[in-house]
Amino acid sequence: SKTEALYDLEAWLGETVRQVDSSLLDEWEKLRSPEDEPDVQGGPPTGSEPERPDVTRNGRAFRVMVRNEVFRWVQLLAHRRLDDHEALADVPTVGDGRRTADDVTDAIAPYWEEHGVIPTDTHARGGGFFVLDDSGADRWPVRQTIADPEEHHEWVLEGEVDLAASREEGRAVVRLGAIRRL
């Protein structure tokens, strides 16, 4: 019997393969069912690119992509290295604001005064620390709670998923809004 985590992995992996090269799946289906092959006249015009599959179509897989991207933010903070803070500063932001590595360091500094580590183990990655509101048409708010060692769980990373940009880029585009204490 499959667990929810296994269903998530299966959906995410299938969508990842589709995004990387859907022609592999097309060829696999042709091998499995050669009699179902459609009678195609010609093909796409020369020089045209195949249409990118809608990455948001498979809700379960897309949710896993968003969760992975947001947890990557936690991992960047956990290392306490300036170059990781620079990588987090490069994450697109909500609104028009820009963020520097110093901004990231300043935002998380009070956390480090209280706690010596940001856990990144399986417990910290658990679904209970991740909240995605997928009710919006264009943007979905997302929150990742930082699982601190004392289990206060009062620090969060907040952002929003840009659905149009995700469809265009073929990946989960998540913009960082805030690093803050609740």
C-alpha positions as CSV (number, residue, x, y, z in Angstrom):
1,S,0.0,0.0,0.0
2,K,1.4,3.4,-1.0
3,T,1.8,6.2,1.4
4,E,1.0,9.9,0.7
5,A,4.7,10.6,0.5
6,L,5.1,7.9,-2.2
7,Y,2.1,9.3,-4.1
8,D,3.7,12.7,-3.9
9,L,7.1,11.3,-5.1
10,E,5.4,9.5,-8.0
11,A,3.5,12.6,-9.1
12,W,6.5,14.8,-8.8
13,L,8.9,12.4,-10.7
14,G,6.3,11.9,-13.5
15,E,5.9,15.6,-13.9
16,T,9.6,16.2,-13.8
17,V,10.2,13.8,-16.6
18,R,7.4,15.4,-18.6
19,Q,8.9,18.8,-18.2
20,V,12.4,17.6,-19.1
21,D,11.4,15.8,-22.2
22,S,7.9,14.8,-22.9
23,S,9.0,13.0,-26.1
24,L,10.5,10.2,-23.9
25,L,7.0,9.6,-22.5
26,D,5.5,9.7,-26.1
27,E,8.0,7.2,-27.3
28,W,7.3,4.9,-24.3
29,E,3.6,5.0,-25.0
30,K,4.3,4.2,-28.7
31,L,6.3,1.2,-27.6
32,R,3.6,0.0,-25.2
33,S,0.7,0.6,-27.7
34,P,1.9,0.8,-31.3
35,E,-1.6,0.2,-32.7
36,D,-2.8,3.4,-31.0
37,E,-0.3,5.6,-33.0
38,P,-2.2,8.4,-34.7
39,D,-1.9,9.0,-38.5
40,V,0.0,12.2,-38.5
41,Q,0.4,14.2,-41.7
42,G,3.6,16.3,-41.7
43,G,4.6,17.7,-38.4
44,P,5.2,21.0,-36.7
45,P,6.5,23.8,-39.0
46,T,10.3,24.0,-39.2
47,G,11.8,26.1,-36.5
48,S,8.8,26.0,-34.2
49,E,9.3,24.9,-30.6
50,P,7.1,22.3,-29.1
51,E,4.6,23.8,-26.6
52,R,5.8,23.4,-23.1
53,P,3.5,21.3,-20.9
54,D,1.6,23.3,-18.2
55,V,3.6,22.5,-15.0
56,T,0.6,23.5,-12.9
57,R,-1.8,21.0,-14.5
58,N,-0.8,18.2,-12.2
59,G,-1.8,19.7,-8.8
60,R,0.0,17.1,-6.6
61,A,3.2,17.2,-8.5
62,F,3.2,21.0,-8.7
63,R,2.6,21.2,-4.9
64,V,5.7,19.0,-4.4
65,M,7.7,21.4,-6.7
66,V,6.6,24.4,-4.6
67,R,7.4,22.6,-1.4
68,N,10.9,21.7,-2.6
69,E,11.6,25.2,-3.7
70,V,10.4,26.7,-0.4
71,F,12.4,24.2,1.6
72,R,15.5,25.1,-0.4
73,W,15.1,28.5,1.2
74,V,15.3,26.9,4.6
75,Q,18.5,25.0,3.5
76,L,20.1,28.2,2.3
77,L,19.5,29.8,5.7
78,A,20.7,26.8,7.6
79,H,24.2,26.9,6.3
80,R,24.8,30.4,7.8
81,R,27.1,31.3,4.9
82,L,27.1,34.6,3.2
83,D,27.2,33.1,-0.3
84,D,24.0,31.1,0.6
85,H,22.4,34.4,1.8
86,E,23.4,35.9,-1.5
87,A,21.6,33.0,-3.3
88,L,18.5,33.6,-1.2
89,A,18.8,37.4,-1.9
90,D,18.6,36.4,-5.6
91,V,15.3,34.6,-5.1
92,P,12.6,36.8,-6.8
93,T,10.7,38.8,-4.2
94,V,7.0,39.7,-3.7
95,G,6.4,43.1,-5.2
96,D,9.2,45.2,-6.8
97,G,11.6,45.1,-3.9
98,R,15.1,43.8,-4.1
99,R,16.9,42.0,-1.2
100,T,20.6,41.9,-0.5
101,A,22.5,39.2,1.4
102,D,22.8,41.7,4.3
103,D,19.0,42.0,4.3
104,V,18.7,38.2,4.6
105,T,21.4,38.1,7.4
106,D,19.6,40.9,9.3
107,A,16.2,39.2,9.0
108,I,17.4,35.9,10.4
109,A,19.9,37.3,13.0
110,P,17.3,37.2,15.9
111,Y,16.7,33.5,15.1
112,W,20.4,32.7,15.5
113,E,20.5,34.6,18.8
114,E,17.9,32.1,20.2
115,H,18.8,28.9,18.3
116,G,22.1,27.5,17.3
117,V,20.9,25.5,14.3
118,I,18.1,25.4,11.7
119,P,17.2,21.7,11.3
120,T,16.9,20.4,7.7
121,D,16.1,16.7,8.6
122,T,13.0,14.8,7.6
123,H,11.1,16.2,10.6
124,A,11.9,19.8,9.5
125,R,10.8,19.0,6.0
126,G,7.5,17.5,7.2
127,G,4.2,18.5,5.7
128,G,3.0,20.1,8.9
129,F,5.5,22.9,8.5
130,F,4.4,23.8,5.0
131,V,1.1,25.7,4.1
132,L,0.0,26.4,0.6
133,D,-3.3,28.3,-0.1
134,D,-4.1,27.2,-3.7
135,S,-7.4,29.0,-3.9
136,G,-6.1,32.0,-5.9
137,A,-6.4,32.3,-9.6
138,D,-3.0,34.0,-10.3
139,R,-1.0,33.7,-7.0
140,W,-0.9,31.3,-4.1
141,P,0.4,32.4,-0.7
142,V,2.9,29.9,0.8
143,R,4.4,29.6,4.3
144,Q,7.2,27.4,5.5
145,T,7.7,27.3,9.3
146,I,11.3,26.8,10.5
147,A,11.4,23.8,12.7
148,D,13.7,25.0,15.5
149,P,15.4,22.6,18.0
150,E,13.2,23.8,20.9
151,E,10.1,23.3,18.9
152,H,8.8,26.8,19.3
153,H,8.0,27.0,15.6
154,E,7.6,30.8,15.6
155,W,9.8,31.7,12.6
156,V,8.5,31.5,9.1
157,L,9.4,32.1,5.5
158,E,6.5,33.5,3.5
159,G,6.1,34.0,-0.2
160,E,3.8,33.5,-3.1
161,V,3.6,31.2,-6.1
162,D,3.4,33.0,-9.4
163,L,1.2,30.7,-11.5
164,A,1.7,32.5,-14.8
165,A,5.5,32.6,-14.4
166,S,5.5,29.0,-13.4
167,R,3.6,28.0,-16.6
168,E,5.9,30.1,-18.7
169,E,9.1,28.8,-17.2
170,G,8.0,25.2,-16.7
171,R,9.0,25.2,-13.0
172,A,7.6,26.4,-9.7
173,V,8.3,30.1,-9.5
174,V,8.0,31.1,-5.9
175,R,8.7,34.7,-4.7
176,L,10.0,35.3,-1.2
177,G,8.0,37.8,0.8
178,A,9.3,37.7,4.3
179,I,11.6,36.0,6.8
180,R,10.0,36.8,10.2
181,R,8.9,35.7,13.7
182,L,5.2,35.2,14.2
